[in-house]
Amino acid sequence: MQPASTRFFARALGMVAATLLFVGVFSQTTLYSRLNWWLEDSVQRLLGASLPMDHIVAFDVDEDSMQRLEPEFGAWPYSRDLYARVARFLSGHGARAIAFDILFSEPRRGDDALALALDGRSVLAAVALPSPLLRSPAYHEDLKRAALFGAAGGPGESLRAQAWPDLTLPLAKFIQPSRAKLGVVTVVTDADGIVRRLPLLHQAYGRVVPSMPLASLLAADPAVAPEVAAGELRLGSRTWPLDDSGSIILRYPSNAAAVPIVPFFQLVAAAAGVQGNAHVADLVRDRIVFLGSSSAVLGDFAYTPAGRLPGLHLNALFTELLLTDNVRRPAAAWLDGILLALALAIPLAMARRETLARPSEFLVGMGIIVLVTAGAGIILLAAGQGSRWLFATLAGTAAQVLALLAWLYALYREKQRLFYEKLAAQEANQMKTEFLNQMTHELRTPITAIMGFNKVNQLTDALGRAQRVHNSEIVHRNCEHLLALVNNNLDLARIEAGQLEIERSPTEVATLLDDTVSTVRVVAGEKWIALRVRIDGHLPGTLSLDVVRVRQILLNLLGNAVKFTDQGEVVLEAGWDAGILEMRVIDTGIGIQPENVARIFEPFVRVGSSRAPGTGLGLAITRKLVEWMGGTIRVSSVPGEGTTFEVRIPAAEVALPAPRPQLAPQEAALPALSGRVLVAEDVAHLRSLIELYLDKLGVEHVSVSNGFEAVEAALDSEFDVLLMDMSMPVMDGFEAAQVLRHRGYRKPIIALTAYQDPVEVERAKREGCSGVLYKPVSIEQLRKALEPLLTGRDGTPGVSEAQPADTAPADGDIVVNIDPKLAELVPRFLARCRDNAGELRGAVEARNLELARRIGHSLFGTGTSYGFNELGQVGQEIERAARAGDIAGLEGLPERLENYLARVRPVFG
Ligand code: ADP
């Protein structure tokens, strides 16, 4: 999983990239430009400053002037004598420059007079043409002379200037020798037809000519030469930034229409000395004077952010704007970067908040983005600084919308997640309920049996010992089942919590398999099912295995195989495949339906219509154990024909012969122990039970009911072992053990605890206990725990000393190896079997099949347990024949039994 910060950066990068791409593409469209212009024009109209307009004045040949001048000078176009006259008048009255916004390109009457009247302060209009005309060399010569900069290959080529295919020039005689300036009067509009820019320089045929406003300034101050460098045009102390086409962006004042305009006839009158026109002389002093026409017939008009204005006004206005430096500085990348960063800050912050963001925050954020970016843009505009503020506003808004969409998506995902989590929780809850139902059901059955049979034993006086014992056995069996259920659950929980430890040790595989099979042999025999073990010759004798867990796995599989097989056989096969122990349990039972095969490994899943007892946990545990050991388990089954479980467990081959696994002790066959034990247990009936077991084991005992008494008794008197419950009143077992060890008590202390909790066990050991016994304690477990501790007392082992002398095997004898612990009981057992043989003969003769069956059953159960497999086999055959009413089959069996009993020689060791 990526860390949250990396995830955020990836998201933020994606968001910014998408925004810039989208707004970048949009900013190339006409819609964007128009929106930008409209907004900026509106801002300009609202915030434009008012100019004094005291550097300029324009004389307009308006309709009125035309009418008034017509009687004396005829109709327009006037003889150029008239212009010569007014030019002289204007020069004479201190005009700084005189710009004629009239194209003098055709020869006319009075040209010579005008040529004489012009000088270096005069500016003559040139007009740009959209297509080239056929020009004579003389034209190019004129252009060269009149140009501000450059011949071909000169600086003109690299200058930023508005390029035109052609320029119409005034007559050459006006320019030479007067040194009058040329000024291009053609205006340039944006795509929407509005004049916002003024190209300061124009270029045609490689020659650069100034615009009329610039030419007017040059004429007004001829001593100062213009310089062009690094995208700027410098004129004395003034500098104007040029864009790629050599234009500047103008800041229209709020009083753009208030250019001082005087009707031309007044100038003519003033020049003629007509009384009442003295104000004209005052007006022109120290100003740049423009002459032109706004008449509908002649004047050219242009649309500006300040409205529709005649070209004459524009030229005058632009000159004033240049002089007062009302030029907008172009957008700067660093400034745009800051605006963009401001715009994106909020969407990024929102994206960072992920699902924590609230809807109102998006709305407020949007407002802030627009306010900040548009506000900053407007403030900059008012200060004469251009910027891409609209771009920033749109980018911020788009990013905010993206953040909103991402938020909605995240919310949707979160909702989905919660939905699935809820489903999972419901399912888990349902599973828990099912588990509890199952568990309750599984517990109720044995508990009911226990309570019922116990009650019968308690309340029925005339029951007789045999029936009472029988009932008690049922109670016992059900207790064992309950215990198995609880243990299985604990096992499962422990495996699932990863608390299970695999303890491998050198193990004789054949012994382990035989031993395990013999555990289920009795049940298999009862069902008349053959049980076989087939061990592959290549299987190593000793493997490193966790004997307890492998045994548990096999018992589960074999137990199931026997349980779900009514006839036929169950085979346990074991083989070796390069470091892997392969075990197969094959049965000829009811099989499993294909659709159920995958489910049977789930806890509590019990399939098929079988009412066989069980918890439904066996296979779940088995699979987990196998996997925990790094192995695999597979099942294949044909319904009605049988099932095969195959387990493969990695196991190392070890050279050392493993110690022979201890066979489960047989309760009835155990010899007595001797010694003295102190029992500390507060629950009276548990205490009695332990006392009973100790009696049976032949051990002397004293009992106390709390830890304090235990300490006193242990220190008072001599005991071989102290059996101590860990949870007792007054002083608990842990404390008592601690006190005793503190006082130098050295005898073994065995902790009794109900909790199979590693922490509790660890604590008991820490406090000085030598071992642990888990409740409920069986007599075998008690014996197993006490035996090594009592052994060696007075130099004698605790087990019975009555070791019978080995019978030397004679010819024809059947020698059987028997566990030495059973030595004391075996002679009595064999004697009883001989009695049985006699009884069997009588039963067969008397056709008493029931008696024969019982004898067979008892022989079958006990023979195998003691280790006399042949006896078990004969017993099984007797029981089978008796059940089947097979008298003929029964007849040879008493003799076979007697024969065997006569020849059998047990050897202990
Ligand atoms: P239990 O045996 O206690 O019911 P398991 O987990 O051991 O629980 O088995 C689960 C189920 O799998 C059994 O109830 C049975 O339906 C099916 N099953 C297991 N082994 C066999 C087998 N050898 N033949 C047929 N069905 C089997």
Residues whose N, C-alpha, C, O or C-beta is under 5 A from the ligand:
A	BS01	ADP	N560 A561 F564 G589 G591 I592 I600 V605 R606 V607 G608 P613 G614 T615 G616 L617 G618 L619 A620 T643
